[in-house]
Amino acid sequence: MTAPVLSVRNLQVEFETRRGMLRAIDSVSYDIAKGEVLGVVGESGAGKSVTGLAVIGLIDPPGRISGGEILLSGLRIDNLPPEEMRKVRGKRIGMIFQDPLTSLNPLYRVGDQIIETIKTHTNLTDQQARKRAIDLLAEVGIPAPEKRIDGYPHEFSGGMRQRVVIALALCAEPELIIADEPTTALDVSVQAQIISLIKRLGRDHGTAVMLVTHDMGVIAETCDRVAVMYAGRVAEIGPVQEVIKNPLHPYAKGLMGAIPTLAGEDKRLVQIPGAMPRLSAIPPGCSFNPRCSSAFDRCRVDRPEPLRQGTQAVACHLYDRATETAA
Ligand code: SF4
């Protein structure tokens, strides 16, 4: 069996604050295979973006990876020196953020930015790199790419800019792309186009994709598997259709009510009564217990570990045989 492109094992990320150490990510594990799109979903503050930043080595002090490991095609990358990690980030991991202007320099023509990135990672000549840049722009759906290549970022619409960012992320033919809320800032009609483009990455390039979003509708349309995060942990992970049709974790059950109808209304997460705890006030036991209508005594004391249930894994005591026999 080939190694997964990305393997995150018992990852812990902590932030040092005046009030002490806060754990933003607590023992998170998942794999992404070649050509697979894994969605990471959860409310704001659940730790989904921090997980992505940890993978690309961009957790800035006072944050730090305090435990676990991250492997890219079998190579451990969480402990690489910053210079080595910078090379991995440019060449082997591509990034797409919510705001395309995070990735594009407004002062340079888009083509120059793509060509420079291509030349950094390949031995192509100027002319060959320009040809490749035009091909990439065409592939991501920029009309008349041989003309638009000489445009500046402000001359592109939001959706077109995000396409340019995807072309930029593809330049070095990365094994993994981390896309953090890539469609959130875009009009609904453009969102659908960007989603189908991201889907095609896995299919046509064999790229593994980690798609971070709060939008269960985007996950449903794009991903092969989904990890539902809550308070820095994975509450449930499994094939997207299984998790949607048959969510196991009480929190995931609540989230699945948030999948948009075909009519397209209500793309945001449905509110589950209460709020996710702050990192400084994570309750003992299961962090979801104050909001969970199924909570029982053990939930207030023991932290649930992921338990395999068919193709899904769920961190909830309801699925623990020991609990059943004890109950
Ligand atoms: Fe609810 Fe208990 Fe399961 Fe947590 S472990 S989700 S509190 S039933």
Residues whose N, C-alpha, C, O or C-beta is under 5 A from the ligand:
A	BS01	SF4	P250 C286 F288 N289 C292 S294 A295 F296 C299 P304 A315 C316 H317 L318
